[in-house]
Every structure is written in structure tokens, then in C-alpha cells.
């Protein structure tokens, strides 16, 4: 059940290489980049073909290609949009609806919101269509093409009409009845009977626009003005002035107006071509303020405002920063001159007396998250620690009122800005108000546990410590469990449980230095703040990078930055800046690197050294022990390639867990191994062990987990010491035989030309390996391999294999073994619904479907040769592959429909889409099972395969389909298919 990629040249015997990544084999960043590039190229090619077919009116072909592209790039929303449109055109309304719901929820996409209504209306789900149309009209501007649909829904729902508004300050009303208009409950017009009405000046300051007939709202009323006028923007300083983009997602047709620092205005009319965004159909409009129109003197940052009177993201912006980031540093003021990173003089490491501390929380929006944060803070802060909240001109009246009430009750000190000024200025205002205390700076989207103040202050107790940062689910280098992928946002209870885990399992005495703190939760000593100064207010606009700049300046003064891994603070994460978030982060990182040359390398060195790995691993081990809860455990050793082996491990894990046994899995890693909870390999990502150095630590954890036995599924890619892991644990081991690696260094019993070897004697095997190479990744002779396999198989407590054919084949090479045949599927249940003697429809070609990832030994060459014969002789056969190969293009060029990669839950639907008459299993090696055959049978098809291995055995036993001799010519195979299943 190992698939060896046919496009990888086999290694020579002098330098054997494992078939898959593992111990001693480093997958470089370049390797990963090449793989991503190849996948992206294939997805783009499929997308282009799908678009061309759609333009040509061939909806069926378009869907085939677009869905192939979508499966290759599952998280690409632009593909999801294109597939949704094609599904709508093809009448696949449910498929379209699912995609549009996703796009509307994930991106607030106007077009998706209205297409949801189209799908629901065509499905006659009118009640749902009304709800969705109400939501769409109340948040988005409707174009004239949508008016008939709005009218239809209003009539169906027996509403008196409908409405939509524009950022131009107009409202269009579809009704013949007199209506009344209200802004936040204040009547502004009455007696209007439909058409377009101009809203009064200042309408953007209101929250809701209502249109009523009597007391009844029309469809789309009340309108959410903030949603309609939401503006996303970005501005940065460049060498030639100020550049940026702006758009209104609720009405992309609207041309925004920007107000500059001097009161002049600028229309953003031209569409951007190069904005990096995942938002489908995004229509960013660019603007440029030339350098000659910016102030000539160093006047500091400049304000740029949108039509709602709010600063653009990235503003205030200093034009001189454009010279800094472009390397034109001559003549820049002192505040913008680059300073190379270097530690300052060593400060004395002595106890310090704290002048007291204060909590500072800048606040802008999101009442629910902000109030949850404040509740957790106020419930855990000592009485002598003031909580200073800086309201940065929140646009949410309910949040402002809640803050006012807390201030009135004396629970917080409230500072309020008249206009939005960004995180750095807000944080500084709060720190100034703290009057010389230590500062605990918190984001308003955090949740803190009991004792957090005391633990942070304890880390600040030394005179050379400038800042302290705890662990969190979302804190880049301080994230836990994972640092390289998003972690789930914990609930309050989950955060508290994680914090208790940290307190119990982390040594407080150990100090871990950081390159910089992280601003989500950052303790700052009063001494550090006094010597370093506040956050820089004129460079980082709304935020990102200001705390890094502060820390680097503090480092130059000899202050250290410490982790507090004994504390865990939840960080919900913010979307305050919309699609400008990434752009602002990149811009500010460029500024940071320009100001502090070497910053990027400093962080890279920290990541490479990973001084927090031991801490994260200890926490993972503690959580895994909790997962086990004293149950006995089984350890399954597997390779790192997934496939059939991965499925067997997963299914056996489910069975073990159902019996109350903790299921563990061990995968190879380039420096050793990775221990996993078998049912969720991502839950404990830090249980990596360098081998053989850290073998004792691994054994200690496995013993603590009460491992009762080790089950070998595949040892390829593993360090040699894994083969004796059971001895270190003092437990038995079982072996599940998945393939022929026990006696064949090429694993598949195929030579490099893609031919079944016939299983020669050891001398013949040596000749094969000498010519074609080994996939074992070990410098091992055939004699040594056989001797080792004899010893290991004989020493196992239990031997298992999927099929009788595998049992017989292994026993021929290793006589005297007792191997239990354990079928991986219930064949009787699989082929009970097969339709025997099925034929292609008269006048239609025979449709033959192949399923799976087809490598060379899985029959790629057979499939390619068969396709060539069909094409050459114009045979009435259509081949489709529900799966992928190493060279899809070669098959596609010969007329094969190749769907591309799929998830297991998709395969039956994909098979049905091909409308096949028969399934083909083209494997040219004896398989030990064959999950693809099960999928063919599950779809009700008979199967054709070569008469060898488990596939031939199972087809013959089923009394359906055909098992044909191995080596039959491709043309003859085509004739067999046509003769048995062709049209009659």
C-alpha cells in the first residue's frame, strides 16, 4: 500500500534513498516551493481551460475543469466563485448555493449574497430567499439587474415594496405605495411613491435608514448604513510620493473621494491591477499623490480621510518614509536614520522594586469581544492595579455606553479620543496616564486567567528585564500549540485549563530570551519605558511593528525581553483593518527592517534555534497524558506518506479507541520522529524527538502513557532505533504487512521499466536493485534484508495481512510464519449492488473509469498506452481518471479526463459525474489490498483488473467483472472492454 512516484528517478545502489521523507532526509524550502509552484501551475491550467469552455458555452466541460482546479487549490475563493457560477449555469443549484454561502460569510461578498437568493428562489425555498434578500438589501447596494428579483421576493413575501441605497447618497424605492423615510428614527421624508430619493447631508453619520409603508418596513429596511458605507483602504509612502488603494465592498461601482491633509480632495477612479487580495471580485481603486505635492519640509505624518471621516489604513503617513524603505537615507532626519541592531551595555541582573503597575487596554470596536476582555481583566486584577481603557473613538455607541458605565462605577479609568488615532497613540496615552508604573499592555481581544498580573510582575522583578510576554494561541513565536499554523481560539474555560497546564508544567526559574515582545499582552517595566521612551507614533499608523521597534530600542539600552511560558492568555485575533491587514503588516515590517537592519535575521535565528520547543513539547506531553487518562495505549508505527497505510492506521485507531485504548502513532521526521494522537495528528504538534539522542525522553513518555504494545505498519523513513523501540519499552510488537518491503527493496515488485519482476531468487533481486536502485533508504544487501525480515517477522507476537494472496506470497519467502488475513473492507457488502452485464448506451462510447493516485506500478503506463490506442484507432471508449498521476498532462493530451486530487468523501460523487459503464484497475503489481477496487464496487460497477495480487483474487471471488492476464496488449485490452461492456 505504498505508492512510489514514477516521476522520481530511482537512486543508485551506492546512495539509497527512502521512498518518502523521513529520518535523514531534509525537505528544503526550495523543495516545498517547487512543489507549490507545480501545483499552482496545474490549477491555473485547469482554471484557464474551464474558463475557456464556459465562454464557449460548454458548461459540462467547464465544470469538469473548474472543479479540478478547485480541488487542487481548495482554499482559493476565486475558484469557488467561478465553480459556483458554472454550477448555476448547469442547474446544480445546491452546489452553487453552498459556495455562495461560504463566500458571503467569509468575505462579505455582495454578488454571492444576491446569488444565494437566486438559488433559493429557483429551488422554491421562498421563505429562506426572503430572509437572505432582506439581509442582502440591508447591507449592500443592489444594481439594476437585481431589481426584478427584489420585486419578485417582495411580492412573494407580501411586503409593500423593497429598497436599496447608494454611497452617492441616494435611496431607490420599489413600491407604488406612499412611504416614509427615517434616519435613526427621525422622519426625513413622507409621501414618496417610489423611484430615487436624495438623502440629506450628513446621512452617513446615522446608523439606520428605514423605509416604511405605514408601520411596515419594505424589503431591505432598515438599512445598515455602516455596512453600506464600509470602506477598505491602504496608503504607504514610496519613493515617488504616496500610493494606495480604496474601495467600498458593498458598492464596488462607487468612486470614493479621499480628503487630503490640506483639505483638497482626490477621486480614486482607476482600478488596481496588482493588489494582493483573496477577496473574489474585489475592485480596488488606486490613487497617487506625487512627491511634489507633499510638503517639502519634515512636517511629520500626513492625514488622509475617507468619505466617512475616518483615516485611511496606513495614515497618518510620513512621506519621508518612502526614502527610508527605498534606501535613500541621505538627508533624513535623525528619527528616520537606520540603526543596526546590537545589544547595549550589560545591565546589572539585580532585584528591583516595582513602582506599582497599571493595566492599559486600547479599545476601538467589537463590543462583545471587548467586554469579554474587560470582564476577565476586572475579575482578576488586584485592587491596587488600575485598569486604564483608551477608547479610540469607537464607532459603536453601545460599546461607548458600556465603557462609560464601567468608568462611572469606578471600575476603570477611561480616556476617550474624539477621533480615531490608532493603536500606538492609544497605547501611549494609556501609558502616560499610568504615571511611572510598570505597564501591562493588553489588546482588547484577549482573555486573561487568574494570577496573570502577579506572574507577569514576577518576571519583571529583575533590573535588566524590559518586557515579558506570555504564551497564547495567536502570538507568532509565542504561539501554542502550533507556531506555523492557526490554532483554534479557546473559550474562557479552555483558556483557563490551558493556563493551569502551563502553571503546572513549566519551570518558572528558567529564562528564555526573546528577540522582541508581542503586543497582544506585553508587560513593560517602568525603568525600560522611562529610558526607551514611548511607542513611535509617527510611523506605524494603526499598528503592527510598534512594539518591535520599541523592543529593539530597549535592547540597545541593555534591556532583555523574556517569555512567560507559565502563563497562557487567549488572543481572539482581530479583523479591524479588513483586507488592508496584510498590506499594513507588510508595509510596517518594511519600515521596521529599514529602521533596524538585521531585524529579519534576528527573528530567523530565534525561530531556527526554537528555545521554546522544549516547553511546548512538555505541554504537549502533559495534554496527551490527560487525553490518555490512565488508559492502556497502543503505538502504531507508520510512514509519512498517508495513503492506504494511513487509512488502516486511522481505522484501527478508531477501533482501539472504541475499546478504551489510547491510539498513538509514530511518524518519521527528518531528525527523528513525531509522536501523535492517532485520531488527530495536529493536536500535539510538538512531540518531535531527535534520534537517537532523545530516545530516552521518548521512551519515558511512552512508558508514562502505558503503551502495552507496538504495532508496526511501516518502518520506511524511520531511524534505525525505532525497530527496537519495543525492547526499550519491554512490550511485544505486532506487524501489519502492507506491502512487499520485507523482501523487495523496490517495495512494489516492479523494476524501473514498470514491469512486474516475477519475484526472482535473491541473486535476481540483487541484479534488479543494482540496475534500478532501492527505495529503502538503507545500504542493505538482499541477503541482509531477508535475514533481518526473517528475524523481525518471527519475533512478532502477531502477524497480519490484508489478503490471502499477501499471506501466501510472504510465506513463500518466509516459510513457517503464521499470518492472519484481515480483510480491510467487507467485499460482500461492497459488491452486492453491482449491476452485472451492464453495457454502454447504444450509440454512445463505452465509459471506463479508473480510480486513485496512479503511480507507475499502479498502472500509469498501462493507462497511457490504452489511451494512446483509443486515440490512434478512434475506438468508441472514453477514459476518465478519478484521481491524479505524476503527469496528468500526458493523459489529458490523449483524451483522458483527469479529475485531480480528491478527498475520500468526494470520490463517489466524482465517479458518478463520469457516468461510467465499467471500472478499470490497471495495477501491474500484486497489491496487498486495493481501496480503489472497493470504490469501483461501491459505485455499482463491475471491475476489470490484471489477474494477480489481491485485486485479481477479489475480482475472481466476486464472480463479477474480469481478471485478465498480466501483459495483455493495450489494444487487446480495449477490445476486451468493448466486447464485454460495449454497446449492443
Secondary structure by P-SEA (a helix, b strand, c coil): ccccccccccccccccccccccccccccaaaaaaaaaaaaaaaaaaaaaaaaaaaacaaaaaaaaaaaaaaaccccaaaaaaaaaaaaaacaaaaaaaaaaaaaaacccaaaaaaaaaaaaaacaaaaaaaaaaaaaacccccccaaaaaaaaaaaacccccccccccbbbbbbcccbbbbbcccccccccccccbbbbccccccccbbbbbccccccccccccccccccccbbbbbccccccccccccccccbbbbbbccccbbbbbccccccccccccccbbbbbbbcccccccccccbbbbbccccccccccccccaaaaaaaccccccccccccccccccccccbbbbbbcbbbbbbbbcccaaaaaaaaaaaaacccccbbbbbbccccccaaaaaaaaaaaaacccbbbbbcccccaaaaaaaaaaacccccccccccccccccaaaaaaaaaaccccccbbbbbccccccccccccccccccccaaaaaaaaaaaaacccccbbbbbccccccbbbbbaaaaaaacccccccccccccaaaaaaaaaaaabbbbbbcccbbbbbccccccccaaaaaaaaaaaaaaaaccaaaaaaaaaaaaccaaaaaaaaaaaaaaaaaccccbbbbbbcccccaaaaaaaaaaaaaaaacbbbbbbbbcccbbbbccccccccccccccccccaaaaaaaaaaaacccbbbbccccccccccccccccccbbbbbbbccccccccccccccccccccccccaaaaaaaaacccccccccccaaaaaaaaaaaaaaccbbbbccaaaaaaaaaacccbbbbbbbccccccccccccccccccccccbbbbbbccccccccaaaaaaaaaaaaaacccbbbbbccccccaaaaaaaccccccccccccaaaaaaaaccccccccccccccccaaaaaaaaabbbbbbccccaaaaaaaaacccccccccccaaaaaaaaaaccccc
